[in-house]
Amino acid sequence: MSKIEKTAPDTDAPSATPAQPAEDKAELATAARKSAGKAAWTGAAVGIGSAAIVAALLYTRKRS
């Protein structure tokens, strides 16, 4: 049988995920804002393009 160790973990051990400096966090926030703006523009462009395709299909169907 194995013996369970009942000691506190070592506080001097490096953590699995190191803390990020404030500069890196600011850069990540800026990048997130820019990508969110691009996503909004891309979504708007897709919506407009889809509407144009539907309108063209309806128009050609009426003409024939």
C-alpha positions as CSV (number, residue, x, y, z in Angstrom):
1,M,0.0,0.0,0.0
2,S,1.1,3.5,-0.6
3,K,1.5,6.1,2.1
4,I,-0.4,9.4,1.6
5,E,1.8,12.4,2.3
6,K,0.1,15.0,4.5
7,T,2.4,18.0,4.0
8,A,1.7,21.4,2.6
9,P,2.7,21.9,-1.1
10,D,6.0,23.7,-1.7
11,T,5.3,27.4,-2.1
12,D,8.6,28.1,-3.8
13,A,7.8,25.8,-6.8
14,P,7.1,27.6,-10.1
15,S,3.5,27.6,-11.1
16,A,2.3,25.8,-14.2
17,T,1.0,29.1,-15.8
18,P,3.3,32.0,-15.2
19,A,1.7,35.4,-14.5
20,Q,1.7,37.8,-17.5
21,P,3.1,41.3,-17.2
22,A,0.7,44.2,-17.5
23,E,2.2,45.1,-20.9
24,D,1.3,41.7,-22.3
25,K,-2.2,42.0,-21.0
26,A,-2.7,45.4,-22.6
27,E,-1.5,44.1,-25.9
28,L,-3.9,41.2,-25.7
29,A,-6.8,43.5,-24.9
30,T,-5.9,45.7,-27.9
31,A,-5.6,42.7,-30.2
32,A,-9.0,41.4,-29.0
33,R,-10.7,44.8,-29.7
34,K,-9.2,44.9,-33.2
35,S,-10.3,41.3,-34.0
36,A,-13.8,42.0,-32.6
37,G,-14.1,45.0,-35.0
38,K,-12.9,42.9,-37.9
39,A,-15.5,40.2,-37.0
40,A,-18.3,42.8,-37.0
41,W,-17.3,44.1,-40.4
42,T,-17.0,40.6,-41.8
43,G,-20.4,39.7,-40.4
44,A,-22.0,42.8,-41.9
45,A,-20.4,42.1,-45.3
46,V,-21.6,38.5,-45.3
47,G,-25.2,39.7,-44.4
48,I,-25.2,42.3,-47.2
49,G,-23.8,39.8,-49.7
50,S,-26.4,37.3,-48.8
51,A,-29.2,39.8,-49.1
52,A,-27.9,40.8,-52.5
53,I,-27.8,37.2,-53.7
54,V,-31.4,36.6,-52.5
55,A,-32.6,39.8,-54.2
56,A,-30.9,38.8,-57.5
57,L,-32.5,35.3,-57.4
58,L,-35.9,36.7,-56.7
59,Y,-35.5,39.3,-59.5
60,T,-34.5,36.7,-62.1
61,R,-37.3,34.4,-61.0
62,K,-39.9,37.1,-61.6
63,R,-38.5,38.0,-65.0
64,S,-38.7,34.4,-66.4
